[in-house]
Amino acid sequence: MKHVCILFCLLASQWTVHAQRPSLKRANALFEQKAYAEAAQMYQGLDPSQEVLQKLGDSYYFNGEMKLARTPYTGLFTKYKDSLQPELYFRYAQALKGVKDYENADKIMGEYLGYAVNSRKFIENLKKLVPYTYEIKVMSQSARTGDFGISYFGDKVVFASLRNSKNPIYSWNNKPYLDLYKAEVSKDSRLINIKPFSEEINTNTHESNATFTSDGKTMYFSRTNDERVLVGAELVATVKLYKAELIDTLWTNVEVLPFSSDLYSTQHPVLNKDNTRLYFSSDMPGSLGSFDIFYVDITKHPEGYIKTEYGNPVHMGNTINTIHREQFPFIDSENTLYFASDGHQGMGGLDIFMSKVFDDVYAKPLNLGETINSELDDFGYIVNEDDDTGYFASNRIGSDNLYAFTRKENERQFTVVGDVRDKNSKNLLPGTTVTLFDEDGTILGQMVVGDDAQYVFNTEPNKTYTIEGHQAFYIPTTETFTTNDDGNITFNIELTIESYDDAEEIVVTKDDGYIYIELENIYFDFNKWDIKPQAAKTLDVLVGLLNKYPRMEIELGAHTDNRASDLYNLHLSHQRAAATLEYLVENGIDRKRLKSKGYGERVPLVDCGDKCSDEEHSINRRCEFIILK
């Protein structure tokens, strides 16, 4: 009997193994098809091997279900930590953040990044750093609707939703395909009279994230391919960007944008305010790892020509983008970029960030802090700057929902303030450009001061900064300071900058209002323009001055006397000015800082006509060096 029991147990165990193999094969097939919801159900019934734990955790992770992902990831790290790829450290840390286990999340993220992380301190510091505080309210708490991707459409809004239960089911999450909906906005920002957006736009696949031109007659939106294509070894349904035009009351001329592809996704379009640039998210070649923010410039031609042309996609660089996800861009009227990311430091999942632009360079992104961001995914931020109201989406209560917000200036910010003055006269200097840098030299903020010459920037506690003032015809000045966390929230720093003519004896402001660099005159041989040794010594003084002040830009002006024809003198002076410029370039001065101009005999210092003495001719033959900035 004992042998019979043993034999039965062996047979039973073999039956169990054989029974599981088809289930694992089926689960893996679903996982490879990105049918993560159904795959997770099958993995739950399998023995917790390394493969099963990883793919179960990933199935939850890719659907944004961090609370469910934590358990299999914890088992995976408990038994197999030494054999795991780095990306799994990132995912596990995000899953731990998803349940606000910041202590353990920081340990795992620290191992992934190679340096210590303190999420709670980061979140606390943001309270004194973010420019706005927010009050929010959820628009709907129904898990059935799944709303996100909202945009302004005149006095209405348009958003994506899975509320159409008649749509086919999407295997990724076992929920209906998305459609676009439109809604009116009540006085308290609630969405009312919600209706499907357009039968011409909504199909049996996903449509989401619409953006509209200011006249409301053109729209761009995301649509998923209705068929999968083979990309590498995978069958993939990519997302493309489409354009449509409103003719009479119908959306028509629906066409895919030329830079979309079956080989990668382009999604989440948004136009800038003058409709000349389209921002979007993509994993196209050139992205850093996952989805990044790109833009294309738009040229609209008159009727009778090609109506619209699109430039090549431009990657927004690694200040904005990371090796993880950057998605859902939004551009306000000042070209401030808002976007969602899980690659920059955040509270968990996708967080919403803002980045201001200075001279076409975007600053280090700033996390918008608690209230807007949570331990789970927060994304799709838009704002009406006229009344500081807006919307965003979050899955913090279990499904994607829209939230309305009102914002006001944060009164708890750490700031540095001051004014800019002339070092010697102590007069205010309106128009000065003031820039704030972090200790790595990254631009954090920049502004041109107004009539009161005052500046203000937000800062963080316990950080070192450098602030610089730069004004045309002045020497840039910097001050370095360190903030603390002892209640000293505002730092007052008066920037004093000195003009070139106060700092250097050879720099003189003359009665004509121009600022000259006065050097010994440069002499050329008759009818020649090569630089003689004595002239080179004079120009070496100029090279030294330009090296001392690397932002100084000058004009090299050559003048002749009037003893030849006007045309001859103009040509000769042009050649001499150009030769002088080339000498400076050969001695290390950037060509972009130099301008050469030949004036011929047209701007004499002594206007003696045809009766000039040799001395007067000598005075009129000269090279002048004028500071341009």
C-alpha positions as CSV (number, residue, x, y, z in Angstrom):
1,M,0.0,0.0,0.0
2,K,2.8,2.3,0.8
3,H,4.4,1.7,-2.6
4,V,1.0,2.3,-4.3
5,C,0.8,5.7,-2.5
6,I,4.3,6.7,-3.5
7,L,3.6,5.7,-7.1
8,F,0.3,7.7,-7.0
9,C,2.1,10.8,-5.7
10,L,4.8,10.5,-8.4
11,L,2.2,10.2,-11.1
12,A,0.3,13.1,-9.6
13,S,3.3,15.3,-9.5
14,Q,4.2,14.4,-13.1
15,W,0.6,15.2,-14.1
16,T,0.9,18.6,-12.4
17,V,4.1,19.5,-14.2
18,H,2.7,18.4,-17.5
19,A,-0.5,20.3,-16.8
20,Q,1.4,23.5,-16.0
21,R,3.6,23.5,-19.1
22,P,0.7,24.3,-21.6
23,S,-0.4,27.0,-19.1
24,L,3.0,28.6,-18.9
25,K,3.3,28.4,-22.7
26,R,-0.1,30.0,-23.1
27,A,0.7,32.7,-20.5
28,N,4.0,33.5,-22.3
29,A,2.2,33.8,-25.6
30,L,-0.3,36.2,-24.1
31,F,2.6,38.2,-22.6
32,E,4.4,38.4,-25.9
33,Q,1.2,39.6,-27.5
34,K,1.0,42.3,-24.8
35,A,-2.3,40.9,-23.5
36,Y,-1.1,41.6,-20.0
37,A,-4.4,41.5,-18.2
38,E,-5.1,37.9,-19.3
39,A,-1.5,36.9,-19.0
40,A,-1.5,38.0,-15.3
41,Q,-4.5,35.8,-14.6
42,M,-2.7,32.7,-16.0
43,Y,0.6,33.5,-14.3
44,Q,-1.2,33.7,-10.9
45,G,-2.0,29.9,-11.1
46,L,1.6,28.9,-11.8
47,D,4.5,27.9,-9.5
48,P,6.5,31.0,-8.6
49,S,9.6,30.5,-10.7
50,Q,11.9,33.4,-11.6
51,E,10.3,33.7,-15.0
52,V,6.7,33.6,-13.6
53,L,7.4,36.1,-10.9
54,Q,9.1,38.5,-13.3
55,K,6.4,38.3,-16.0
56,L,3.6,38.5,-13.5
57,G,5.1,41.6,-12.0
58,D,5.7,43.0,-15.4
59,S,2.1,42.3,-16.5
60,Y,0.8,44.4,-13.6
61,Y,3.5,47.0,-14.1
62,F,2.8,47.6,-17.8
63,N,-0.9,48.2,-16.9
64,G,0.0,50.7,-14.1
65,E,-1.1,48.4,-11.3
66,M,1.8,49.1,-9.0
67,K,0.1,47.8,-5.9
68,L,-0.4,44.4,-7.5
69,A,3.1,44.4,-9.1
70,R,4.8,44.8,-5.7
71,T,4.1,41.3,-4.4
72,P,5.6,39.3,-7.3
73,Y,8.5,41.7,-7.6
74,T,9.2,41.3,-3.9
75,G,9.3,37.5,-4.3
76,L,11.5,37.9,-7.3
77,F,14.0,40.1,-5.4
78,T,13.9,37.9,-2.3
79,K,14.9,34.8,-4.3
80,Y,16.7,35.9,-7.4
81,K,18.1,39.4,-6.8
82,D,21.7,38.7,-7.9
83,S,20.6,37.5,-11.4
84,L,18.2,40.4,-12.3
85,Q,18.7,43.0,-15.0
86,P,19.0,46.7,-13.9
87,E,15.6,47.7,-15.4
88,L,13.8,45.4,-12.9
89,Y,15.3,47.5,-10.1
90,F,13.7,50.5,-11.6
91,R,10.3,48.8,-11.9
92,Y,10.4,47.3,-8.4
93,A,11.3,50.7,-7.0
94,Q,8.3,52.2,-8.8
95,A,6.0,49.4,-7.5
96,L,7.2,50.2,-3.9
97,K,6.5,53.9,-4.4
98,G,3.1,52.9,-5.6
99,V,2.2,51.8,-2.1
100,K,4.2,54.7,-0.6
101,D,6.9,52.4,0.7
102,Y,9.5,55.1,0.1
103,E,12.1,53.7,2.5
104,N,12.5,50.4,0.6
105,A,11.9,52.1,-2.8
106,D,14.8,54.4,-2.1
107,K,17.1,51.5,-1.3
108,I,16.3,49.7,-4.5
109,M,16.4,53.0,-6.6
110,G,19.7,53.9,-5.0
111,E,21.1,50.5,-6.1
112,Y,19.8,51.2,-9.6
113,L,21.2,54.7,-9.8
114,G,24.4,54.2,-7.9
115,Y,23.7,57.0,-5.4
116,A,21.5,57.7,-2.4
117,V,17.9,58.7,-2.8
118,N,15.7,60.3,-0.2
119,S,12.1,60.6,-1.6
120,R,10.5,62.0,1.6
121,K,13.0,64.8,1.8
122,F,12.6,65.5,-1.9
123,I,8.8,65.7,-1.6
124,E,9.1,68.0,1.5
125,N,11.5,70.3,-0.3
126,L,9.1,70.6,-3.2
127,K,6.6,72.4,-1.0
128,K,9.0,75.3,-0.8
129,L,10.1,75.1,-4.4
130,V,7.0,74.7,-6.6
131,P,5.7,78.0,-8.0
132,Y,2.0,77.1,-7.4
133,T,-0.2,75.4,-4.9
134,Y,-3.2,73.5,-6.1
135,E,-6.8,72.7,-5.2
136,I,-8.2,69.7,-7.1
137,K,-11.4,67.8,-7.5
138,V,-12.1,64.6,-9.3
139,M,-14.5,64.8,-12.3
140,S,-15.7,61.1,-12.0
141,Q,-14.8,58.2,-9.8
142,S,-16.2,55.6,-12.2
143,A,-13.7,52.9,-13.2
144,R,-15.8,52.3,-16.2
145,T,-15.2,55.6,-17.9
146,G,-11.4,55.7,-17.9
147,D,-11.0,59.4,-18.9
148,F,-7.7,61.2,-19.7
149,G,-5.9,63.2,-22.5
150,I,-8.0,66.3,-22.1
151,S,-7.5,69.4,-24.4
152,Y,-9.2,72.8,-24.9
153,F,-11.5,73.1,-27.9
154,G,-12.8,76.7,-28.0
155,D,-15.0,77.0,-24.9
156,K,-15.4,73.2,-24.7
157,V,-13.0,70.4,-24.0
158,V,-12.2,67.1,-25.7
159,F,-10.9,64.0,-24.0
160,A,-10.3,60.3,-24.4
161,S,-12.4,57.8,-22.7
162,L,-13.2,54.0,-22.7
163,R,-16.8,54.6,-21.7
164,N,-18.1,53.2,-25.0
165,S,-18.8,49.6,-23.9
166,K,-19.8,48.7,-27.4
167,N,-16.2,49.1,-28.6
168,P,-14.1,46.0,-29.0
169,I,-12.0,44.9,-26.0
170,Y,-8.3,45.8,-26.0
171,S,-6.3,42.8,-24.9
172,W,-3.6,44.8,-23.2
173,N,-6.0,45.7,-20.3
174,N,-9.2,43.9,-21.1
175,K,-11.0,47.3,-21.5
176,P,-12.8,48.9,-24.4
177,Y,-10.9,50.8,-27.1
178,L,-10.7,54.5,-26.5
179,D,-12.8,57.1,-28.3
180,L,-12.8,60.9,-28.2
181,Y,-15.5,62.8,-26.4
182,K,-16.4,66.5,-26.1
183,A,-18.0,68.3,-23.2
184,E,-19.1,71.7,-22.1
185,V,-17.6,73.2,-19.0
186,S,-19.6,74.5,-16.1
187,K,-18.7,77.5,-14.0
188,D,-17.1,75.2,-11.4
189,S,-15.0,73.4,-14.2
190,R,-17.2,70.3,-14.2
191,L,-17.8,68.5,-17.6
192,I,-21.4,68.5,-18.7
193,N,-23.3,67.4,-21.8
194,I,-20.7,64.8,-22.6
195,K,-21.0,63.4,-26.2
196,P,-19.0,61.4,-28.6
197,F,-16.7,63.8,-30.5
198,S,-17.2,62.8,-34.1
199,E,-18.3,59.7,-36.1
200,E,-15.7,60.6,-38.7
201,I,-12.9,60.4,-36.1
202,N,-13.9,57.7,-33.7
203,T,-13.3,54.1,-35.0
204,N,-13.0,50.6,-33.7
205,T,-9.4,51.2,-32.5
206,H,-7.9,53.8,-30.1
207,E,-8.3,57.5,-30.6
208,S,-7.0,59.9,-28.0
209,N,-5.2,63.1,-27.2
210,A,-6.6,65.7,-29.7
211,T,-5.2,69.2,-30.1
212,F,-6.7,72.0,-32.2
213,T,-5.6,75.1,-34.1
214,S,-6.7,78.4,-32.6
215,D,-9.4,78.8,-35.2
216,G,-10.8,75.3,-34.4
217,K,-10.7,74.2,-38.0
218,T,-7.8,71.7,-37.8
219,M,-7.1,69.0,-35.3
220,Y,-4.3,66.5,-34.7
221,F,-4.9,63.3,-32.7
222,S,-3.5,59.9,-31.9
223,R,-4.8,56.7,-33.4
224,T,-3.6,53.1,-33.0
225,N,-3.1,50.9,-36.1
226,D,-6.0,48.5,-36.5
227,E,-3.6,45.8,-37.5
228,R,-0.4,44.6,-36.0
229,V,2.8,44.6,-38.1
230,L,6.0,42.7,-37.6
231,V,8.7,44.9,-35.9
232,G,11.8,42.9,-35.3
233,A,10.5,39.6,-33.9
234,E,7.2,41.1,-32.5
235,L,3.8,41.8,-33.9
236,V,3.1,45.4,-32.8
237,A,0.2,47.8,-33.3
238,T,1.9,51.2,-33.2
239,V,0.3,54.6,-32.6
240,K,0.3,57.3,-35.3
241,L,-0.5,61.0,-35.5
242,Y,-3.4,62.1,-37.7
243,K,-4.6,65.4,-39.0
244,A,-8.2,66.3,-39.8
245,E,-10.0,69.4,-41.1
246,L,-13.4,70.8,-40.2
247,I,-15.4,71.5,-43.3
248,D,-18.9,72.8,-42.6
249,T,-19.8,70.6,-39.6
250,L,-17.9,67.5,-40.5
251,W,-14.3,66.5,-39.7
252,T,-12.8,65.3,-43.0
253,N,-9.5,65.0,-45.0
254,V,-8.3,62.6,-42.3
255,E,-4.6,61.8,-43.0
256,V,-1.7,60.3,-41.2
257,L,1.3,62.7,-40.6
258,P,4.3,61.9,-42.8
259,F,6.7,61.3,-39.9
260,S,4.5,58.6,-38.3
261,S,5.5,55.0,-39.0
262,D,4.5,51.3,-38.6
263,L,7.9,50.8,-37.0
264,Y,7.5,53.1,-34.0
265,S,4.8,55.1,-32.2
266,T,4.0,58.8,-32.4
267,Q,1.4,60.1,-29.9
268,H,0.1,62.8,-27.6
269,P,0.2,65.8,-30.0
270,V,-0.1,69.4,-28.8
271,L,0.3,72.6,-30.7
272,N,1.9,75.8,-29.5
273,K,-0.2,78.9,-29.3
274,D,0.6,80.2,-32.8
275,N,0.2,76.8,-34.4
276,T,3.7,76.7,-35.8
277,R,5.1,73.8,-33.8
278,L,3.6,70.4,-32.9
279,Y,5.0,68.6,-29.9
280,F,4.5,64.9,-29.4
281,S,5.8,61.8,-27.7
282,S,7.6,59.0,-29.6
283,D,9.9,56.0,-29.3
284,M,11.2,56.6,-32.8
285,P,15.0,56.2,-33.5
286,G,16.9,58.9,-31.6
287,S,14.9,58.5,-28.4
288,L,17.0,57.7,-25.4
289,G,15.3,54.5,-24.4
290,S,11.5,54.6,-24.2
291,F,9.2,57.5,-25.1
292,D,10.7,60.9,-25.5
293,I,9.3,64.4,-26.3
294,F,9.9,65.6,-29.9
295,Y,8.6,68.5,-32.0
296,V,8.2,69.3,-35.6
297,D,7.9,72.8,-37.1
298,I,4.8,73.5,-39.2
299,T,4.7,75.7,-42.4
300,K,1.3,76.5,-43.8
301,H,1.3,77.7,-47.4
302,P,-1.4,79.8,-49.2
303,E,-4.2,78.1,-51.1
304,G,-3.0,76.6,-54.4
305,Y,0.2,75.3,-52.9
306,I,1.0,72.4,-50.7
307,K,-1.2,73.4,-47.7
308,T,1.0,72.2,-44.9
309,E,4.6,71.1,-44.6
310,Y,6.2,69.5,-41.6
311,G,9.9,69.7,-40.6
312,N,12.0,66.8,-39.4
313,P,11.3,65.6,-35.9
314,V,13.5,67.3,-33.3
315,H,14.5,65.5,-30.1
316,M,14.2,67.9,-27.1
317,G,17.4,66.7,-25.6
318,N,18.5,65.0,-22.4
319,T,17.5,67.9,-20.1
320,I,13.9,67.0,-20.8
321,N,14.2,63.3,-21.9
322,T,15.5,60.3,-20.0
323,I,16.0,56.6,-20.8
324,H,12.5,56.1,-19.3
325,R,9.1,57.6,-20.3
326,E,8.4,61.2,-21.2
327,Q,4.9,61.7,-22.5
328,F,1.8,63.9,-22.6
329,P,3.4,67.3,-23.5
330,F,1.6,70.6,-23.1
331,I,2.9,74.1,-24.1
332,D,1.5,77.3,-22.6
333,S,1.5,80.8,-24.1
334,E,5.0,81.5,-22.8
335,N,6.3,78.2,-24.3
336,T,6.7,76.6,-20.8
337,L,6.6,72.9,-21.3
338,Y,4.5,70.6,-19.0
339,F,5.0,66.9,-19.5
340,A,4.7,63.5,-17.6
341,S,7.8,61.5,-16.8
342,D,8.8,58.5,-14.7
343,G,12.5,59.1,-15.5
344,H,13.0,62.3,-13.5
345,Q,12.9,62.0,-9.7
346,G,9.3,61.8,-8.6
347,M,6.7,60.3,-6.2
348,G,5.9,57.2,-8.1
349,G,4.8,56.3,-11.6
350,L,4.4,59.2,-14.1
351,D,4.7,62.6,-12.4
352,I,4.0,66.0,-14.0
353,F,6.9,68.4,-14.6
354,M,7.3,71.9,-15.9
355,S,10.3,73.4,-17.8
356,K,10.7,77.0,-18.7
357,V,12.5,78.1,-21.8
358,F,15.3,80.7,-22.0
359,D,16.8,81.6,-25.4
360,D,15.3,78.4,-26.9
361,V,17.0,76.3,-24.2
362,Y,14.7,74.5,-21.8
363,A,15.7,74.5,-18.1
364,K,16.0,71.6,-15.7
365,P,12.4,70.2,-15.2
366,L,10.6,70.9,-11.9
367,N,8.3,68.4,-10.3
368,L,4.9,70.1,-9.6
369,G,4.8,68.5,-6.2
370,E,2.1,66.9,-4.0
371,T,-1.6,67.4,-4.8
372,I,-0.9,67.4,-8.6
373,N,1.4,64.3,-8.3
374,S,0.8,61.1,-6.3
375,E,2.4,57.7,-5.8
376,L,0.8,56.5,-9.0
377,D,0.5,57.8,-12.6
378,D,-0.3,61.6,-13.0
379,F,-0.3,63.0,-16.5
380,G,-2.0,65.0,-19.2
381,Y,-1.7,68.5,-17.6
382,I,-3.3,71.5,-19.3
383,V,-3.8,75.0,-17.9
384,N,-5.8,78.2,-18.8
385,E,-3.4,80.9,-17.8
386,D,-6.1,83.6,-17.8
387,D,-7.8,82.2,-14.7
388,D,-5.2,79.6,-13.5
389,T,-7.6,76.7,-13.9
390,G,-6.9,73.5,-15.7
391,Y,-7.1,69.7,-15.8
392,F,-5.0,66.6,-15.5
393,A,-5.4,62.8,-15.3
394,S,-4.5,60.4,-12.6
395,N,-5.0,56.7,-11.7
396,R,-4.5,57.4,-8.0
397,I,-7.9,56.0,-7.1
398,G,-7.6,52.9,-9.3
399,S,-8.5,53.9,-12.8
400,D,-7.7,56.9,-15.1
401,N,-9.8,59.9,-14.1
402,L,-9.8,63.5,-14.9
403,Y,-9.2,66.1,-12.2
404,A,-9.9,69.8,-12.4
405,F,-7.7,72.3,-10.5
406,T,-7.2,75.9,-9.6
407,R,-3.8,77.2,-8.8
408,K,-2.3,80.1,-6.9
409,E,1.2,81.4,-6.2
410,N,3.0,79.4,-3.6
411,E,3.7,81.6,-0.5
412,R,6.2,79.1,1.0
413,Q,8.8,79.3,-1.8
414,F,12.5,79.7,-1.2
415,T,13.5,82.7,-3.3
416,V,16.4,84.8,-4.3
417,V,15.5,88.4,-5.0
418,G,17.4,91.6,-5.7
419,D,18.1,94.4,-8.2
420,V,20.8,95.2,-10.7
421,R,22.8,98.5,-10.5
422,D,25.8,100.1,-12.1
423,K,28.8,99.4,-10.0
424,N,30.0,103.0,-10.0
425,S,27.0,105.3,-10.4
426,K,24.7,102.9,-8.4
427,N,21.9,103.6,-10.9
428,L,19.4,100.9,-11.6
429,L,20.0,99.0,-14.9
430,P,16.7,98.0,-16.5
431,G,17.0,95.5,-19.4
432,T,19.7,93.5,-17.7
433,T,19.5,89.7,-18.3
434,V,19.8,87.8,-15.0
435,T,20.4,84.1,-15.0
436,L,20.3,81.5,-12.2
437,F,22.6,78.4,-12.4
438,D,22.9,75.4,-10.3
439,E,26.3,74.2,-9.1
440,D,26.8,72.2,-12.3
441,G,26.3,75.2,-14.4
442,T,22.8,74.2,-15.6
443,I,20.4,77.1,-16.3
444,L,17.5,77.0,-13.9
445,G,16.0,80.4,-14.6
446,Q,16.4,83.5,-16.7
447,M,14.7,86.9,-16.9
448,V,15.2,90.4,-18.3
449,V,14.6,92.9,-15.5
450,G,12.1,95.7,-16.0
451,D,12.1,99.4,-15.1
452,D,12.6,98.5,-11.4
453,A,15.6,96.4,-12.3
454,Q,14.4,93.7,-9.9
455,Y,14.7,89.9,-10.3
456,V,13.2,87.0,-8.4
457,F,13.9,83.2,-8.7
458,N,12.7,80.1,-6.9
459,T,15.4,78.1,-5.2
460,E,15.6,74.9,-3.1
461,P,16.9,74.6,0.5
462,N,20.4,73.4,1.1
463,K,21.6,74.1,-2.4
464,T,24.4,76.2,-4.0
465,Y,23.6,78.6,-6.8
466,T,25.3,81.1,-9.0
467,I,23.4,84.2,-10.2
468,E,24.7,86.3,-13.1
469,G,23.8,89.7,-14.5
470,H,24.6,90.6,-18.1
471,Q,23.9,93.9,-19.8
472,A,25.1,95.1,-23.2
473,F,28.4,97.1,-22.8
474,Y,28.8,95.8,-19.3
475,I,31.1,93.2,-17.8
476,P,29.0,90.2,-16.6
477,T,29.0,89.7,-12.9
478,T,28.3,86.6,-10.9
479,E,27.4,85.9,-7.2
480,T,27.4,82.5,-5.6
481,F,25.2,81.7,-2.6
482,T,24.0,78.7,-0.6
483,T,20.5,78.3,0.8
484,N,19.7,76.7,4.1
485,D,16.7,75.1,5.8
486,D,16.6,77.3,8.9
487,G,13.7,79.5,7.9
488,N,15.8,81.8,5.8
489,I,13.5,81.6,2.8
490,T,14.4,84.8,0.9
491,F,17.9,85.8,-0.1
492,N,18.5,89.4,-1.1
493,I,21.5,89.9,-3.5
494,E,22.2,93.2,-5.1
495,L,24.1,92.6,-8.4
496,T,26.5,95.4,-9.3
497,I,27.9,95.3,-12.8
498,E,30.6,97.6,-14.3
499,S,30.6,99.1,-17.7
500,Y,33.5,98.5,-20.1
501,D,34.4,102.2,-20.2
502,D,34.6,102.4,-16.4
503,A,36.7,99.2,-16.2
504,E,39.2,99.8,-19.0
505,E,41.1,103.0,-19.8
506,I,41.3,102.2,-23.5
507,V,37.5,102.0,-23.7
508,V,35.8,105.4,-24.3
509,T,32.3,106.5,-24.9
510,K,32.3,109.3,-27.4
511,D,29.9,112.1,-28.2
512,D,28.3,110.1,-31.0
513,G,27.1,107.6,-28.4
514,Y,29.3,104.8,-29.6
515,I,31.8,103.0,-27.3
516,Y,35.2,102.7,-28.9
517,I,38.4,100.8,-28.1
518,E,41.2,103.3,-28.5
519,L,44.4,101.7,-29.8
520,E,47.4,102.9,-31.7
521,N,46.6,103.4,-35.3
522,I,47.2,100.6,-37.7
523,Y,49.1,101.4,-40.8
524,F,49.1,99.5,-44.2
525,D,51.4,99.8,-47.1
526,F,50.1,101.7,-50.2
527,N,47.4,99.7,-52.0
528,K,47.8,96.8,-49.6
529,W,46.0,95.2,-46.7
530,D,48.4,92.6,-45.2
531,I,49.0,93.0,-41.4
532,K,52.4,94.5,-40.7
533,P,54.4,93.6,-37.6
534,Q,53.7,96.9,-35.8
535,A,50.0,96.5,-36.6
536,A,50.1,93.0,-35.2
537,K,51.4,94.3,-31.9
538,T,48.4,96.7,-31.7
539,L,46.0,94.0,-32.6
540,D,47.4,91.7,-29.9
541,V,46.3,94.2,-27.3
542,L,42.8,93.8,-28.8
543,V,43.0,90.0,-28.7
544,G,43.9,90.3,-25.0
545,L,40.9,92.5,-24.3
546,L,38.5,90.1,-26.2
547,N,39.9,87.1,-24.3
548,K,39.4,89.0,-21.0
549,Y,35.7,89.7,-21.8
550,P,34.4,86.6,-23.8
551,R,31.0,88.1,-24.3
552,M,32.3,91.3,-25.9
553,E,31.5,91.7,-29.6
554,I,33.0,94.4,-31.8
555,E,32.9,96.0,-35.3
556,L,36.2,96.5,-37.1
557,G,35.8,99.6,-39.3
558,A,38.5,100.6,-41.9
559,H,38.6,104.2,-43.3
560,T,40.7,105.8,-46.0
561,D,41.5,109.3,-47.1
562,N,40.0,110.7,-50.3
563,R,43.0,110.7,-52.5
564,A,41.6,108.1,-54.9
565,S,38.2,107.3,-56.3
566,D,35.4,106.5,-54.0
567,L,34.9,103.0,-55.4
568,Y,38.6,102.2,-55.1
569,N,38.7,103.5,-51.5
570,L,35.6,101.5,-50.6
571,H,37.2,98.3,-51.9
572,L,40.5,99.0,-50.2
573,S,38.9,99.7,-46.8
574,H,36.8,96.5,-47.1
575,Q,39.9,94.4,-47.7
576,R,41.8,96.0,-44.8
577,A,38.9,95.5,-42.4
578,A,38.5,91.9,-43.5
579,A,42.3,91.3,-43.1
580,T,42.1,92.7,-39.5
581,L,39.2,90.4,-38.7
582,E,41.1,87.4,-40.0
583,Y,44.1,88.2,-37.9
584,L,41.9,88.1,-34.8
585,V,40.3,84.8,-35.8
586,E,43.7,83.3,-36.4
587,N,44.6,84.3,-32.9
588,G,41.7,82.4,-31.3
589,I,38.8,84.9,-31.4
590,D,35.4,83.4,-32.4
591,R,34.3,84.8,-35.8
592,K,30.8,85.2,-34.5
593,R,32.0,88.0,-32.1
594,L,33.4,90.0,-35.0
595,K,32.0,92.2,-37.7
596,S,34.2,93.9,-40.4
597,K,33.1,96.9,-42.5
598,G,34.9,99.1,-45.0
599,Y,33.7,102.7,-45.0
600,G,36.1,104.0,-47.7
601,E,36.3,107.9,-47.6
602,R,32.7,108.4,-46.6
603,V,33.1,109.0,-42.8
604,P,36.1,111.3,-42.4
605,L,37.1,112.6,-39.0
606,V,38.2,115.9,-40.6
607,D,35.8,117.0,-43.4
608,C,38.4,118.9,-45.5
609,G,37.1,118.0,-48.9
610,D,39.8,118.4,-51.7
611,K,42.0,120.7,-49.5
612,C,43.2,118.2,-46.9
613,S,46.7,118.5,-45.6
614,D,48.9,115.4,-45.2
615,E,48.2,115.5,-41.5
616,E,44.4,115.6,-42.1
617,H,44.7,112.8,-44.6
618,S,46.6,110.8,-41.9
619,I,43.8,111.4,-39.3
620,N,41.2,110.2,-41.7
621,R,43.1,107.0,-42.6
622,R,42.3,104.8,-39.6
623,C,40.9,101.6,-38.2
624,E,38.2,102.0,-35.5
625,F,37.0,99.3,-33.0
626,I,33.4,99.8,-31.8
627,I,31.9,97.6,-29.1
628,L,28.6,96.2,-30.3
629,K,27.6,94.4,-27.0
